[in-house]
Amino acid sequence: MIIQLRVDDRLIHGQVALVWTKELNTPGIIVANDGAANNEMQQMTLHMATPTGKKLLIRSVDDAIKVFNNPKGKAMRMFALTNSVQDALKIAQQVPAIEGINIANVGRFDESKDDKVKLNNTIMLNQAELAALKELAQLNIPLFSQVVPSNTQVTIKNLLKNK
């Protein structure tokens, strides 16, 4: 079961490695990202950022979905990361066992020409990502923004009001 699916531009970094892995108490991290799955340099970097004692799987989004839906995977507590709302939507539509989705840090490195919509200081979405977030908000999965556990969870539905 996915304890938390986090959308974060940087995938694994200090907040994820040092804070969230302890807070969620999962045996490891699954990065669901097509780019990382096909880039050896990025894989090495992600492995270096992974806390000692934690396992790391780096898979394409489609392969990660297979892991999440595998009977062995369903019995494990998993912390999943992706860097796009569209990928999170794809995962949420195909994986029934997700406790919550955290839209934490997304859009800051997006170089698209679209007008971006700023939902808060850490969520800035192009039009495609905004449409995916609105669709994600319609699913029956807790959807929130929380950069670190000590921050209050803010529901995405509240952030989407008037957007």
ABEGO torsion letter per residue (X at the ends): XBABBBBBAAEBBAAAAAAAAAAAGBABBBBBBAAAAABAAAAAAAAAABBBGBBBBBBBAAAAAAAAABAAAAABBBBBBBABAAAAAAAAAABABBABBBBABBGAABABABBBBBABAABBBBAAAAAAAAAAAABBBBBBBBABAABBBBBAAAAABGX
